Amino acid sequence: MARAEQHEIAMRIVIDQPVAGVRHSLQDKDGGPIDPKASVAGEPLSFDFTIRVGPGPKFYGDQVRREGPQRRFVYIRIGTLAGDPASPWNRRMKIDIHDIGQALLDTAAKGGRRIALAVNGTGKDGTPACATVAVTGRRLV
């Protein structure tokens, strides 16, 4: 697909209620950490990046990962994977983006606004959430 058929969309992942002191980062295209940060007292963490969206919709970009013909997601690295060698955590969050509605994508593309996806950063057992995490909110910012 030609890039001319794709629209850039600004994205933000907001990690609500992260475990305090645990480093998180966006994963880059080569698998390394980008913009590592940790919550001091459980305040939300946010990560900004850009994706490209083509007809279908189909999702592209340095942070976009694929699984099968349809599923597209972004990884958040946690603990040692986010660049903290002293962390006891070695995890990643998988945050789906392929299910963002066409209306929200169109509004973001036309209006130059950012799509923010919120997720809960703490698992039921009190440790950093990992594996596929449910998106708890989608909105334009």
C-alpha positions as CSV (number, residue, x, y, z in Angstrom):
1,M,0.0,0.0,0.0
2,A,1.4,3.4,-1.0
3,R,2.0,5.8,1.9
4,A,-0.1,8.4,0.1
5,E,-3.1,6.2,1.0
6,Q,-2.2,6.3,4.7
7,H,-2.9,9.0,7.3
8,E,-0.7,9.7,10.3
9,I,-2.4,9.6,13.6
10,A,-1.0,10.7,16.9
11,M,-1.5,8.2,19.7
12,R,-1.0,8.1,23.5
13,I,-1.1,5.2,25.8
14,V,-1.9,6.1,29.4
15,I,-1.1,3.6,32.1
16,D,-3.4,4.2,35.0
17,Q,-2.4,3.0,38.5
18,P,1.0,1.6,37.6
19,V,3.0,-0.1,40.3
20,A,5.0,2.7,41.9
21,G,8.7,2.6,41.2
22,V,8.5,0.1,38.3
23,R,10.0,1.4,35.1
24,H,7.8,1.3,31.9
25,S,8.7,2.2,28.3
26,L,7.3,2.1,24.8
27,Q,9.0,-0.6,22.7
28,D,10.8,0.7,19.6
29,K,10.9,-1.0,16.2
30,D,14.0,-3.0,17.1
31,G,12.6,-4.2,20.4
32,G,14.4,-1.7,22.7
33,P,13.0,0.7,25.2
34,I,11.8,4.3,24.3
35,D,11.1,7.0,26.9
36,P,11.5,4.9,30.1
37,K,9.8,6.3,33.1
38,A,8.5,5.2,36.5
39,S,5.6,6.3,38.6
40,V,6.7,7.7,42.0
41,A,3.4,7.2,43.8
42,G,1.1,5.5,41.3
43,E,0.4,8.5,39.2
44,P,-0.4,7.7,35.5
45,L,2.3,7.3,32.9
46,S,1.8,8.3,29.3
47,F,3.7,7.4,26.1
48,D,3.2,9.3,22.8
49,F,3.9,7.9,19.4
50,T,2.6,8.1,15.8
51,I,1.0,5.4,13.7
52,R,-0.1,5.4,10.0
53,V,-3.6,4.1,9.1
54,G,-4.6,2.9,5.6
55,P,-7.9,1.7,4.2
56,G,-9.4,-1.3,5.9
57,P,-8.3,0.0,8.4
58,K,-4.7,-1.3,8.3
59,F,-2.2,-0.1,10.9
60,Y,1.5,0.7,10.3
61,G,4.4,2.3,12.2
62,D,7.6,1.7,14.2
63,Q,5.7,0.7,17.3
64,V,3.0,-1.3,15.6
65,R,3.4,-5.1,15.9
66,R,1.4,-7.7,14.1
67,E,-0.1,-11.1,15.0
68,G,-2.0,-12.9,12.2
69,P,-3.7,-11.1,9.4
70,Q,-5.8,-8.6,11.5
71,R,-4.4,-8.2,15.0
72,R,-2.2,-5.1,15.5
73,F,-0.8,-4.0,18.9
74,V,1.8,-1.9,20.7
75,Y,4.1,-3.2,23.4
76,I,4.9,-1.5,26.7
77,R,8.1,-2.9,28.2
78,I,8.3,-3.3,32.0
79,G,11.2,-3.6,34.5
80,T,14.4,-5.0,33.1
81,L,12.9,-4.8,29.6
82,A,12.4,-1.1,30.1
83,G,16.0,-0.6,31.0
84,D,16.1,-1.1,34.8
85,P,18.6,-3.9,35.4
86,A,17.8,-4.0,39.2
87,S,14.1,-4.7,38.6
88,P,12.5,-8.0,39.6
89,W,10.1,-7.6,36.7
90,N,10.8,-8.7,33.1
91,R,7.5,-8.2,31.4
92,R,5.6,-6.6,28.5
93,M,2.1,-5.3,28.1
94,K,0.4,-6.0,24.8
95,I,-2.2,-3.2,23.9
96,D,-4.4,-3.9,21.0
97,I,-5.0,-1.1,18.5
98,H,-6.7,-3.0,15.6
99,D,-10.1,-2.6,17.2
100,I,-10.1,1.3,17.3
101,G,-13.3,2.3,15.6
102,Q,-13.2,3.9,12.1
103,A,-15.1,7.0,13.4
104,L,-12.5,7.7,16.0
105,L,-9.7,7.2,13.5
106,D,-11.3,9.5,11.0
107,T,-11.9,12.2,13.6
108,A,-8.3,12.0,14.8
109,A,-7.0,12.1,11.2
110,K,-9.1,15.1,10.1
111,G,-9.0,17.1,13.3
112,G,-5.3,16.6,14.1
113,R,-6.1,15.3,17.6
114,R,-4.5,12.4,19.5
115,I,-6.2,9.1,20.3
116,A,-5.5,8.2,24.0
117,L,-5.9,4.6,25.0
118,A,-6.0,4.0,28.8
119,V,-5.0,0.7,30.5
120,N,-4.7,-0.4,34.1
121,G,-1.1,-0.8,35.1
122,T,-1.6,-3.1,38.1
123,G,-2.7,-6.7,37.8
124,K,-5.2,-8.4,40.1
125,D,-2.3,-9.8,42.1
126,G,-0.8,-6.3,42.7
127,T,2.2,-6.8,40.4
128,P,2.7,-4.9,37.1
129,A,0.0,-5.9,34.5
130,C,1.4,-7.9,31.6
131,A,0.4,-9.9,28.6
132,T,-2.7,-8.7,26.8
133,V,-4.2,-5.9,28.8
134,A,-7.8,-4.6,28.2
135,V,-8.2,-1.0,27.0
136,T,-10.3,0.7,29.6
137,G,-10.8,3.9,27.7
138,R,-10.5,5.5,24.3
139,R,-10.8,9.2,23.7
140,L,-9.5,12.1,21.7
141,V,-7.1,14.6,23.4
